[in-house]
C-alpha cells in the first residue's frame, strides 16, 4: 500500500450498528490523502464483517487487523500504530462522525505549525434524538491544565507520528483503560511536546444511553490514578493534589444527577 499523509487508527469493538456511518464520514472528507488502519478487538457481532466490506470496496484506503481476544483500546491502538505509515496519526471511533473539513483543517494546522505535535478540537455531542451539546477546549493548555482533565479530546485528534514514537505509544496497563489518551498526553507533555485545540468543532461524538452505561466507578478510579501520574510526572505544585480526588466525588453522584449536570454543562 502506498504511503499517505494521514494514517487513521481505529480500535473497533461491537459497533455493527454505527461503523458504516462512521467510515462513510471518513470517505466524505474534503482531504483524501489518508488510509485507515482498523483493528477489531474481539467483537462478537458483525463489526469485523462490516469493516472487511470496506477493505474489499476501498483496498487502497483500508487495512483490517484483528485481536484474538478483547485486549482493550490501549493495546489495540498500539497494534494499529505498527502498521501506520502516515506522517500524521488521526484517531476515529467506530460510533462517531468526523465532519467533512476535519482532516483538511488539522493537516493545514500541523503543516503550518512545526512546533505543535498534537492538534484536536471540541466535539459536538449527539444521541438518538440528534445533536444536544457542544464541548469547549483550552486553546493552548499548559502543564497545570493537565491535572484538571484531559486537555485534548482523543477521538478528533491528529498527532505527528514522531510524537507517538517519542513516548512509545500508548501504555498498556489495566489501570489506564478508558484513560489511555489522558495518560498519552501527560507523557507527551513531560517529553516537552506541545498541543493546540482548534476552537471550531470538527467531530461529533455519540453520547447516548450506551455511552452512559460505559461510565463506571472503576473508570473513575483509573482517572484518579492517571491524575496522580500527572501530578508527579509534571512536577505540579502540592496544592494541585486536590484535583486528584475529583473523579471519586463525581463517581459518588447519583447517576441521574450526574447526567443532568453533564448535559447542562454542554448544552
Buried (B, 14 or more C-beta within 10 A) or exposed (E): EEEBBBBBBBBBBBBBBBBBBBBEBBEEBEBBBBBBBBBBBBBEEBBBEBBBBBBEEBEEBBBBBBBEEBBBBBBBBBBBBEBBEBBBBBBBBBBBBBBBBBBBBBBBBBEEEEEBBBBBBBBBBBBEEEEBBEBEBBEEBEBEBBBBBBBBBBBBBBBBBEBBEBBEBBBBBEBBBBBBBBBBBBBBBBEEBBBBBBEEBBBBBBBBEBEEEEBEEEBBBBBBBBBBBBBEBBEBEEEBEEBBEBBEEBBEEEEEEBBEEBBEEBE
